[in-house]
Amino acid sequence: MDGRRLRFYSKAISEPVKILQISDSHLYLDDERGEEYREFSGRMAKAYNSTKNFQTGESTNPIEMFKAIADEAPSQKPDAIVLTGDIVSFPTAAGVDYVLEQLEKTGIPFYYVAGNHDWHFEGMLGSERELRDEWIEKRLKPLYPQGVDPLAYSVDVKGIKLLLVDDSIYEILPKQLDFVREELASGAPSAIFMHIPLYAPGRSVGFGVGHPKWNADSDGNYKIERRPQWPKEGHTETTYAFRNELLEAPNLLGAFTGHIHSHSLDICSGKPLSVAPAANDGSTLLVEFLPFKD
């Protein structure tokens, strides 16, 4: 791990692959299409609006930084761009339009998985599963490849299978677990991209997929985010099984997530669990999968 670059070497990799990971840009753009939802978007429309460029320390904002990332992307020559959630701060049509405009001009294939803020209107009635489904369909769908299941899909990039799984409610659904099992059963070298990190021992509850203390007692934000409190009983068995499947899969190269807004790398059962920095200050992560030679 070297600054904004993570290199991974494996004998399972036949040719170099570069993935530019963008996470947590938190774009707050809005227009008349969001006017009727302002009571649900007001707090997040004001969040993260002023940031400092991670390189220069100069004052900037997420909109300028996203454009700068897109402008720089071709010079890094990635094989694909993967967006791992919280690209917008709430389901804003103007924000999605801006993301598409900036990414399409790069000429680089891009793939997206949602974060918890992308689809969340604070205080809107409905379960998190219902609201996620609703606002993926109403706002976020243009960001996905045509015809995929937004909750779990895969793409092949030069022999590496990228698995994109939506864990933005901190839980994994049975169909997502089945998807991962089926994809990993192929034996192809694979990497999983999600928004919320997998639990790593010693990490906070924000590393929440499979965290043993993820439950109502540890949920300090549900009131300010105006959403249902995490369940008293904690994770489902499906979520724990999902994490175990990933850590035990011999052909999984690693897990690549965001959410925490700080770059980190843990190794669990020999698997790198990488968290990308927040892009609202211009940060990205260039993940390079490289052939390993003795």
Helices and strands as residue ranges (DSSP letters): E 5-10, E 17-22, G 32-37, H 38-45, E 51-52, E 59-60, H 62-76, E 80-84, H 93-104, E 110-113, H 128-135, I 136-140, G 141-143, E 152-157, E 160-165, H 174-184, E 190-193, G 216-218, H 237-248, E 252-257, E 264-268, E 271-275, G 279-281, E 285-291
